[in-house]
Amino acid sequence: MMRFILPLILFLILSVFLYKGLGRDTREVPSPLIGKAAPAFQLPTLQDTAKQFSPKEMLGKVWLLNVWASWCEACKDEHPVLMEFSSQKMLPIVGVDYKDKREQGMDTLKNAGNPYDQVISDADGKVGFDYGVYGVPETYVIDKTGVIRFKLIGPITPDNLRDKLMPLIAELQAK
Amino acid sequence: MRYFLIGLFCLLPSLSFAAVAKDIAEDPVIEMRMMHLAEKVRCLVCQSEPVSTSHSEWSHDVRNIMREKMKEGATDQQILDMLVARFGKSVLYDPPVDDETAPLWIAPFVMLFIGGGLLVYQLKKRRSKVVDVTLTPQDEQRAAELLNEPSSKDSQA
């Protein structure tokens, strides 16, 4: 009897691992920044270079930092979702125009609409590097104390917005 | 005239020189050091390629940042630490042994131990199955007959 049960058990264990591996995205690297303070920076806004933005301004609020670019194809898929979400006014959304030409970034927002409360220009990608950005779009949820609580690699979709982002935001806002 | 035109066309490629992408530091020592270090870093966009050979934008940026930091006098370890702090341990091709990665390092030895144990167990079990029997004279005669059979057949043939 043992002869059949043992291999069966081993097979089942292996299947569980393989099944789990099937659904995993190996490109998604867990960020070491989660649970850490959002890196400080000071950057000019996209529309007005004289105006500066720093994450310090957002202390006391739960907010979203969304890294995008006019050259990024996946951002185009994300854009309508972000437009819809920002119309709900759940929380401030700050956009980072990553490694982009200022005019092209502004053109994109003019043509497709601007879902952001503020947009900043990270033309040389230095801030993106500090935030561990390696593929746009990426979205960070930052809590009232300025700590990064979640990082989404890849576009916001109606599904991950409903199942991951919104519950987390509501939970952080209640704190 | 024809030969003149052909000659003229042959000269055309000389006009098509392109600017070489400036992807090397002025200082060859830093460049060598950087390339050596970049071999140890995984390109997160391409995953199975080191930053040293990858053509992705991201790798290009990482190489530039490495050069910059080296010029500022950072040690190799400081640069690796900086990358790990931002992108996690998976940027290193040779991740350190710590609480998180320990299972990965230990797993092969655990499996070897389990496999070896099973092998020893099976071999022992098999040995215990083989029992010495004392043969009766009849058995011995039968065994001798069976053993001699082929040779007797040979002689018949």
Interface residues (C-beta under 8 A of the other chain):
Chain A: T26 R27 V29 P30 S31 P32 L33 K99 G125 F129 D130 Y131 G132 Y134 G135
Chain B: L44 V45 Q47 E57 W58 D61 I65 V84 A85 R86 F87 G88 K89 S90 V91
